[in-house]
Amino acid sequence: MVKKFPLRPSHPERICWGCDKYCPADDLACGNGSDRVQHPIELWGDDWYEWGLEPLVKAPRDE
């Protein structure tokens, strides 16, 4: 099950947003190890979710 992605976290700089683990910025567990992934609010501001960007959702497979 995928965790809900917060629109406005209180301290986005404390967490890596690169996967569903949401690790502390100083203890990355995903194996990437290089840098933390910033939350969109850090990159594009408070209204980032109002730009009409759709979350990545896998389409159901036709069988």
Jmol script that loads the backbone (N, CA, C; Angstrom):
load data "model"
ATOM      1  N   MET A   1       0.839  -1.173   0.000  1.00  0.00           N
ATOM      2  CA  MET A   1       0.000   0.000   0.000  1.00  0.00           C
ATOM      3  C   MET A   1       0.887   1.241   0.000  1.00  0.00           C
ATOM      4  N   VAL A   2       0.541   2.185  -0.803  1.00  0.00           N
ATOM      5  CA  VAL A   2       1.313   3.412  -0.938  1.00  0.00           C
ATOM      6  C   VAL A   2       0.843   4.433   0.086  1.00  0.00           C
ATOM      7  N   LYS A   3       1.807   5.098   0.728  1.00  0.00           N
ATOM      8  CA  LYS A   3       1.454   6.147   1.681  1.00  0.00           C
ATOM      9  C   LYS A   3       0.898   7.355   0.940  1.00  0.00           C
ATOM     10  N   LYS A   4       0.002   8.095   1.599  1.00  0.00           N
ATOM     11  CA  LYS A   4      -0.500   9.328   1.013  1.00  0.00           C
ATOM     12  C   LYS A   4       0.620  10.352   0.981  1.00  0.00           C
ATOM     13  N   PHE A   5       0.688  11.116  -0.093  1.00  0.00           N
ATOM     14  CA  PHE A   5       1.711  12.133  -0.244  1.00  0.00           C
ATOM     15  C   PHE A   5       1.169  13.451   0.308  1.00  0.00           C
ATOM     16  N   PRO A   6       1.805  14.007   1.337  1.00  0.00           N
ATOM     17  CA  PRO A   6       1.289  15.233   1.954  1.00  0.00           C
ATOM     18  C   PRO A   6       1.464  16.446   1.046  1.00  0.00           C
ATOM     19  N   LEU A   7       0.437  17.287   0.966  1.00  0.00           N
ATOM     20  CA  LEU A   7       0.506  18.482   0.140  1.00  0.00           C
ATOM     21  C   LEU A   7       1.355  19.572   0.785  1.00  0.00           C
ATOM     22  N   ARG A   8       1.216  19.736   2.097  1.00  0.00           N
ATOM     23  CA  ARG A   8       1.953  20.780   2.813  1.00  0.00           C
ATOM     24  C   ARG A   8       2.534  20.236   4.113  1.00  0.00           C
ATOM     25  N   PRO A   9       3.629  19.506   4.040  1.00  0.00           N
ATOM     26  CA  PRO A   9       4.236  18.993   5.273  1.00  0.00           C
ATOM     27  C   PRO A   9       4.828  20.139   6.088  1.00  0.00           C
ATOM     28  N   SER A  10       4.852  19.987   7.404  1.00  0.00           N
ATOM     29  CA  SER A  10       5.327  21.068   8.257  1.00  0.00           C
ATOM     30  C   SER A  10       6.829  21.311   8.136  1.00  0.00           C
ATOM     31  N   HIS A  11       7.635  20.284   7.960  1.00  0.00           N
ATOM     32  CA  HIS A  11       9.088  20.419   7.813  1.00  0.00           C
ATOM     33  C   HIS A  11       9.578  19.514   6.687  1.00  0.00           C
ATOM     34  N   PRO A  12       9.352  19.899   5.423  1.00  0.00           N
ATOM     35  CA  PRO A  12       9.729  19.024   4.311  1.00  0.00           C
ATOM     36  C   PRO A  12      11.235  18.803   4.206  1.00  0.00           C
ATOM     37  N   GLU A  13      12.023  19.707   4.731  1.00  0.00           N
ATOM     38  CA  GLU A  13      13.483  19.593   4.635  1.00  0.00           C
ATOM     39  C   GLU A  13      14.051  18.481   5.514  1.00  0.00           C
ATOM     40  N   ARG A  14      13.275  17.938   6.419  1.00  0.00           N
ATOM     41  CA  ARG A  14      13.738  16.886   7.327  1.00  0.00           C
ATOM     42  C   ARG A  14      13.580  15.481   6.757  1.00  0.00           C
ATOM     43  N   ILE A  15      12.921  15.361   5.600  1.00  0.00           N
ATOM     44  CA  ILE A  15      12.560  14.050   5.064  1.00  0.00           C
ATOM     45  C   ILE A  15      12.990  13.939   3.609  1.00  0.00           C
ATOM     46  N   CYS A  16      13.348  12.738   3.190  1.00  0.00           N
ATOM     47  CA  CYS A  16      13.601  12.454   1.776  1.00  0.00           C
ATOM     48  C   CYS A  16      12.290  11.961   1.173  1.00  0.00           C
ATOM     49  N   TRP A  17      11.879  12.546   0.065  1.00  0.00           N
ATOM     50  CA  TRP A  17      10.601  12.221  -0.555  1.00  0.00           C
ATOM     51  C   TRP A  17      10.756  11.335  -1.783  1.00  0.00           C
ATOM     52  N   GLY A  18      11.881  10.656  -1.917  1.00  0.00           N
ATOM     53  CA  GLY A  18      12.178   9.892  -3.121  1.00  0.00           C
ATOM     54  C   GLY A  18      11.479   8.563  -3.260  1.00  0.00           C
ATOM     55  N   CYS A  19      10.929   8.005  -2.201  1.00  0.00           N
ATOM     56  CA  CYS A  19      10.202   6.737  -2.287  1.00  0.00           C
ATOM     57  C   CYS A  19       9.144   6.709  -1.190  1.00  0.00           C
ATOM     58  N   ASP A  20       8.505   5.598  -0.997  1.00  0.00           N
ATOM     59  CA  ASP A  20       7.429   5.496  -0.014  1.00  0.00           C
ATOM     60  C   ASP A  20       7.920   5.342   1.421  1.00  0.00           C
ATOM     61  N   LYS A  21       9.233   5.295   1.630  1.00  0.00           N
ATOM     62  CA  LYS A  21       9.755   5.121   2.985  1.00  0.00           C
ATOM     63  C   LYS A  21       9.789   6.425   3.766  1.00  0.00           C
ATOM     64  N   TYR A  22       9.938   7.561   3.062  1.00  0.00           N
ATOM     65  CA  TYR A  22       9.993   8.888   3.703  1.00  0.00           C
ATOM     66  C   TYR A  22      10.993   8.897   4.854  1.00  0.00           C
ATOM     67  N   CYS A  23      12.245   8.592   4.546  1.00  0.00           N
ATOM     68  CA  CYS A  23      13.306   8.491   5.553  1.00  0.00           C
ATOM     69  C   CYS A  23      13.732   9.867   6.050  1.00  0.00           C
ATOM     70  N   PRO A  24      14.292   9.917   7.261  1.00  0.00           N
ATOM     71  CA  PRO A  24      14.916  11.154   7.717  1.00  0.00           C
ATOM     72  C   PRO A  24      16.039  11.544   6.754  1.00  0.00           C
ATOM     73  N   ALA A  25      16.249  12.819   6.576  1.00  0.00           N
ATOM     74  CA  ALA A  25      17.227  13.317   5.604  1.00  0.00           C
ATOM     75  C   ALA A  25      18.644  12.861   5.907  1.00  0.00           C
ATOM     76  N   ASP A  26      18.922  12.545   7.158  1.00  0.00           N
ATOM     77  CA  ASP A  26      20.281  12.130   7.520  1.00  0.00           C
ATOM     78  C   ASP A  26      20.433  10.619   7.653  1.00  0.00           C
ATOM     79  N   ASP A  27      19.407   9.845   7.254  1.00  0.00           N
ATOM     80  CA  ASP A  27      19.462   8.393   7.375  1.00  0.00           C
ATOM     81  C   ASP A  27      18.649   7.734   6.255  1.00  0.00           C
ATOM     82  N   LEU A  28      19.132   7.826   5.021  1.00  0.00           N
ATOM     83  CA  LEU A  28      18.398   7.296   3.879  1.00  0.00           C
ATOM     84  C   LEU A  28      18.518   5.778   3.827  1.00  0.00           C
ATOM     85  N   ALA A  29      17.381   5.092   3.708  1.00  0.00           N
ATOM     86  CA  ALA A  29      17.374   3.634   3.739  1.00  0.00           C
ATOM     87  C   ALA A  29      17.134   3.001   2.372  1.00  0.00           C
ATOM     88  N   CYS A  30      16.867   3.788   1.350  1.00  0.00           N
ATOM     89  CA  CYS A  30      16.513   3.216   0.058  1.00  0.00           C
ATOM     90  C   CYS A  30      17.720   2.730  -0.728  1.00  0.00           C
ATOM     91  N   GLY A  31      18.913   3.054  -0.288  1.00  0.00           N
ATOM     92  CA  GLY A  31      20.106   2.618  -0.998  1.00  0.00           C
ATOM     93  C   GLY A  31      20.624   3.636  -1.986  1.00  0.00           C
ATOM     94  N   ASN A  32      19.853   4.679  -2.250  1.00  0.00           N
ATOM     95  CA  ASN A  32      20.309   5.715  -3.165  1.00  0.00           C
ATOM     96  C   ASN A  32      21.547   6.385  -2.571  1.00  0.00           C
ATOM     97  N   GLY A  33      21.439   6.843  -1.354  1.00  0.00           N
ATOM     98  CA  GLY A  33      22.578   7.301  -0.585  1.00  0.00           C
ATOM     99  C   GLY A  33      23.202   8.615  -0.960  1.00  0.00           C
ATOM    100  N   SER A  34      22.931   9.164  -2.120  1.00  0.00           N
ATOM    101  CA  SER A  34      23.629  10.377  -2.521  1.00  0.00           C
ATOM    102  C   SER A  34      23.012  11.635  -1.900  1.00  0.00           C
ATOM    103  N   ASP A  35      21.798  11.936  -2.219  1.00  0.00           N
ATOM    104  CA  ASP A  35      21.120  13.130  -1.712  1.00  0.00           C
ATOM    105  C   ASP A  35      19.665  12.816  -1.461  1.00  0.00           C
ATOM    106  N   ARG A  36      19.052  13.621  -0.637  1.00  0.00           N
ATOM    107  CA  ARG A  36      17.619  13.471  -0.420  1.00  0.00           C
ATOM    108  C   ARG A  36      16.861  14.104  -1.576  1.00  0.00           C
ATOM    109  N   VAL A  37      15.675  13.595  -1.823  1.00  0.00           N
ATOM    110  CA  VAL A  37      14.808  14.150  -2.849  1.00  0.00           C
ATOM    111  C   VAL A  37      13.926  15.189  -2.185  1.00  0.00           C
ATOM    112  N   GLN A  38      13.894  16.387  -2.764  1.00  0.00           N
ATOM    113  CA  GLN A  38      13.117  17.469  -2.179  1.00  0.00           C
ATOM    114  C   GLN A  38      11.630  17.289  -2.445  1.00  0.00           C
ATOM    115  N   HIS A  39      10.824  17.805  -1.534  1.00  0.00           N
ATOM    116  CA  HIS A  39       9.378  17.834  -1.699  1.00  0.00           C
ATOM    117  C   HIS A  39       9.056  18.913  -2.736  1.00  0.00           C
ATOM    118  N   PRO A  40       8.008  18.741  -3.545  1.00  0.00           N
ATOM    119  CA  PRO A  40       7.664  19.761  -4.543  1.00  0.00           C
ATOM    120  C   PRO A  40       7.445  21.156  -3.959  1.00  0.00           C
ATOM    121  N   ILE A  41       6.997  21.241  -2.717  1.00  0.00           N
ATOM    122  CA  ILE A  41       6.796  22.551  -2.099  1.00  0.00           C
ATOM    123  C   ILE A  41       8.120  23.305  -1.942  1.00  0.00           C
ATOM    124  N   GLU A  42       9.218  22.563  -1.798  1.00  0.00           N
ATOM    125  CA  GLU A  42      10.540  23.185  -1.696  1.00  0.00           C
ATOM    126  C   GLU A  42      11.020  23.692  -3.048  1.00  0.00           C
ATOM    127  N   LEU A  43      10.594  23.039  -4.102  1.00  0.00           N
ATOM    128  CA  LEU A  43      11.040  23.401  -5.442  1.00  0.00           C
ATOM    129  C   LEU A  43      10.168  24.471  -6.091  1.00  0.00           C
ATOM    130  N   TRP A  44       8.851  24.348  -5.952  1.00  0.00           N
ATOM    131  CA  TRP A  44       7.932  25.196  -6.707  1.00  0.00           C
ATOM    132  C   TRP A  44       7.029  26.064  -5.844  1.00  0.00           C
ATOM    133  N   GLY A  45       7.107  25.984  -4.526  1.00  0.00           N
ATOM    134  CA  GLY A  45       6.311  26.857  -3.662  1.00  0.00           C
ATOM    135  C   GLY A  45       5.032  26.223  -3.156  1.00  0.00           C
ATOM    136  N   ASP A  46       4.304  26.998  -2.343  1.00  0.00           N
ATOM    137  CA  ASP A  46       3.110  26.503  -1.659  1.00  0.00           C
ATOM    138  C   ASP A  46       1.978  26.079  -2.592  1.00  0.00           C
ATOM    139  N   ASP A  47       1.901  26.642  -3.761  1.00  0.00           N
ATOM    140  CA  ASP A  47       0.777  26.337  -4.652  1.00  0.00           C
ATOM    141  C   ASP A  47       1.127  25.289  -5.716  1.00  0.00           C
ATOM    142  N   TRP A  48       2.116  24.475  -5.465  1.00  0.00           N
ATOM    143  CA  TRP A  48       2.589  23.506  -6.456  1.00  0.00           C
ATOM    144  C   TRP A  48       1.504  22.546  -6.915  1.00  0.00           C
ATOM    145  N   TYR A  49       0.595  22.156  -6.023  1.00  0.00           N
ATOM    146  CA  TYR A  49      -0.424  21.168  -6.374  1.00  0.00           C
ATOM    147  C   TYR A  49      -1.589  21.792  -7.142  1.00  0.00           C
ATOM    148  N   GLU A  50      -1.630  23.112  -7.254  1.00  0.00           N
ATOM    149  CA  GLU A  50      -2.702  23.789  -7.985  1.00  0.00           C
ATOM    150  C   GLU A  50      -2.361  23.983  -9.459  1.00  0.00           C
ATOM    151  N   TRP A  51      -1.198  23.541  -9.896  1.00  0.00           N
ATOM    152  CA  TRP A  51      -0.766  23.754 -11.272  1.00  0.00           C
ATOM    153  C   TRP A  51      -1.367  22.752 -12.247  1.00  0.00           C
ATOM    154  N   GLY A  52      -2.182  21.844 -11.757  1.00  0.00           N
ATOM    155  CA  GLY A  52      -2.803  20.857 -12.632  1.00  0.00           C
ATOM    156  C   GLY A  52      -1.934  19.658 -12.918  1.00  0.00           C
ATOM    157  N   LEU A  53      -0.903  19.456 -12.126  1.00  0.00           N
ATOM    158  CA  LEU A  53      -0.052  18.286 -12.298  1.00  0.00           C
ATOM    159  C   LEU A  53      -0.777  17.059 -11.778  1.00  0.00           C
ATOM    160  N   GLU A  54      -0.770  16.023 -12.533  1.00  0.00           N
ATOM    161  CA  GLU A  54      -1.432  14.786 -12.126  1.00  0.00           C
ATOM    162  C   GLU A  54      -0.425  13.881 -11.438  1.00  0.00           C
ATOM    163  N   PRO A  55      -0.825  13.226 -10.343  1.00  0.00           N
ATOM    164  CA  PRO A  55       0.086  12.265  -9.712  1.00  0.00           C
ATOM    165  C   PRO A  55       0.308  11.074 -10.631  1.00  0.00           C
ATOM    166  N   LEU A  56       1.458  10.457 -10.496  1.00  0.00           N
ATOM    167  CA  LEU A  56       1.750   9.280 -11.313  1.00  0.00           C
ATOM    168  C   LEU A  56       0.946   8.096 -10.789  1.00  0.00           C
ATOM    169  N   VAL A  57       0.057   7.612 -11.613  1.00  0.00           N
ATOM    170  CA  VAL A  57      -0.774   6.465 -11.256  1.00  0.00           C
ATOM    171  C   VAL A  57      -0.711   5.485 -12.416  1.00  0.00           C
ATOM    172  N   LYS A  58      -0.470   4.243 -12.101  1.00  0.00           N
ATOM    173  CA  LYS A  58      -0.416   3.231 -13.146  1.00  0.00           C
ATOM    174  C   LYS A  58      -1.818   2.953 -13.660  1.00  0.00           C
ATOM    175  N   ALA A  59      -1.960   2.946 -14.961  1.00  0.00           N
ATOM    176  CA  ALA A  59      -3.244   2.652 -15.582  1.00  0.00           C
ATOM    177  C   ALA A  59      -3.519   1.157 -15.470  1.00  0.00           C
ATOM    178  N   PRO A  60      -4.800   0.787 -15.305  1.00  0.00           N
ATOM    179  CA  PRO A  60      -5.110  -0.634 -15.255  1.00  0.00           C
ATOM    180  C   PRO A  60      -4.800  -1.309 -16.583  1.00  0.00           C
ATOM    181  N   ARG A  61      -4.343  -2.546 -16.506  1.00  0.00           N
ATOM    182  CA  ARG A  61      -3.981  -3.290 -17.714  1.00  0.00           C
ATOM    183  C   ARG A  61      -5.222  -3.935 -18.323  1.00  0.00           C
ATOM    184  N   ASP A  62      -5.328  -3.840 -19.624  1.00  0.00           N
ATOM    185  CA  ASP A  62      -6.400  -4.540 -20.334  1.00  0.00           C
ATOM    186  C   ASP A  62      -5.953  -5.969 -20.609  1.00  0.00           C
ATOM    187  N   GLU A  63      -6.746  -6.904 -20.195  1.00  0.00           N
ATOM    188  CA  GLU A  63      -6.388  -8.308 -20.408  1.00  0.00           C
ATOM    189  C   GLU A  63      -7.505  -9.024 -21.111  1.00  0.00           C
TER     190      GLU A  63
END
end "model"
wireframe off; spacefill off
backbone 0.3
color backbone group
